[in-house]
Amino acid sequence: MDEKELKKEIEERQRKYEEWENSIEGILYGIGGMLGGSTSASERDEYLIAKVLQQIPKDVRGYIIGNVIFILAGDQDGIIHRLRFQIDENRIKEERITQKGKDDIIMRYIEQDFIILTFTPKMSDEYKMIIIAHEIAHTYLNHTDINCHGGEQYERAADDLIESWGFPRAYKSYDFFKR
């Protein structure tokens, strides 16, 4: 195989890989390590997460896949009974706090964003996808501080973003968030 044929072969393989990576199967493979929790409907919900990730811009998808763990929580009644998930050891950080005249304190924390989803059996797949997209938008917009949640401006910003991705807004009215 000469250099020109080799280059063409590499380009074709790259094209096929990118096609697979953007497929539902490729996305499900990519998020395999970022799913935690378990419900009887989790396979369907994992598929819905993949469908949402397929629809959002590739750079956002890459950020989410690289930085977020989705936790599908709750059973048929939508109640969380137990959560289990694996954390990449590289995401566990340790910080030693030295206090004069006292023992050092070692603080361990997880450098990871989580999106915890609790769905009830009555929720439609379309509505679940809107919720998934809305929560992804919060994470992508760095609305991770506890003070960010529940404010009208943050909810509108997340809805503006998902609307730009082709999803309907999660909220019809923001009156609930006005303080």
N, C-alpha and C positions, 0 to 999 in steps of 0.2 A: 504494500500500500504506500503510495507516494504521499508527500506532505499535504498536498491539496485534498486528496481523498480522506486523509486522517483528520484534517481540520473540519471537513464536511461531516464526517462521522461523529466527531465530538460535538459539533453544533446540533446535530440531529438528536443525539442522546441527551444533551442539555435541554432541548425543546421538549422532548418526551418526559424528562424528569420534572420540569416546571409544569407541564400539563397534569402529570400525576399529583404533584404537590398541591395544585389548586383544585383537585378533585375532592369529593367527599371522602373517599378512601384515604387520600394523602393527608387531609386535614385531620381525620380521625386518628391516623397513625401519629401525626404530630402532637395531638393533644392527649395521647394515651398516658403520658406521665404527668399530666396536669389535672387529672380528674381524681377527686377524692370523694369519700362518702359512698353510700350505696342505697338504692331504693329498688323496689320491684320494677319501676318504670324507668330506671336509669339508662338503659340502652337507648330507648326512644329519646330521652332528654339529651344524651350525649350526641345523638344524631342531630338534634335541633341546634345544639351549640355549634356543631360542625357546619350546619347550613347557614347560621348567622355569620360565622367566621368566613365562610366562602363568599358571602355577599359584601362584607366590609372591605375597604381598601387594603391592598396587600401589605403596605407598611404598618398599618394598624394591626392587622392579623399577626404579622411577625412580632410586633411588640407584645401583644397579648400572649401569644404562644410561648414567648421567651420569658415572660415575667409574671404570669398569673396561674394560680391553681383554682379551678372551678370545683366547688363542693356541692354535690347534689344531695340535699338533705331532706329527710322526711319520708314517711311511709304513705300509705294510702290516705290517711287522714291529714297529711301535710305537717305532721308533728315530727320534730327532730328527736330521735331517741339515742343516736350514737353517731359520732363522726370519726372516721379513720382516714388518714392520708399519709403519703410518704413525702418527705422533704429531702431535697438534694442537700447533702452535707455541706456543700460549699455555700449554701444560703444561711447556715446557722453561724451567727457571729457571736463573739465573746468579747466583753469589755471589762477590764479590771478597774474598779473604782477604789482608790486609796484614800482612806480617811485618817487624818492625823490622830494617833493614839488609839485607833480602833483597828479591828480586823478588816482586811480588804473585802470588798463585795465583788463577786463575779456575776455580772449580768449577762444572760444569754437571751438572744432574741432571733427571730426569723426575719430575714430580709426578703420578704415575699408578699405579693399582693394576693388576696383571696377574693373570689366572688362566690358568695354562698347563695345558692338558689333553692328555694322551697316552693314546690308547686303542689297544688291540690289536683285531684283527679278531674275536677270540673273545668279546669283551665284548658282552653283550646291550644293546639300547637301554634297557631298564629299569635295568640296572646303571649305564650311562653317565649316565642322568638323576639317579640317586642321587648319583653322584660330583659332577656339575655342581652340584646343590643343596647338597651338603656344602661344596664349595669356595666357593660364593656365601655360605653362612652364615659361614664363616671370615672372609671379606672384610667382610661386614656387621657382624660382631661385633668388627671391628678387630683380628683376629688376624694382623696383617701383619708384626709384629716376628719376626725369625728365632727368637727365644727362645720364641715362642708355639707353634710347630709341634711336633707330636710329643708333647706333654704330654697325659696322660689327661684333665685338666679341660677342655682346649680341644677335644679330640675329642668329649667328652661334650656340651659346650655347643653345638657345631655340630650334633651329632645331635639334641639336644633341640629345637633351632630347626627343623631340617628336618622333624622329626616333627610339629611344630605346623603346618607347611605341608602336611601330608598325605603326605609321603614316608616310606618305611621308613628305619630307621636304617642308616647306612653300615657300622657295625661291630656284630658280634654279641657280641664280647668286647673288653675294653680292656686285657687282661693284657699285651699287647705294649708298651703305653705306660707301664706301672708301672715306676718307677725304683728 
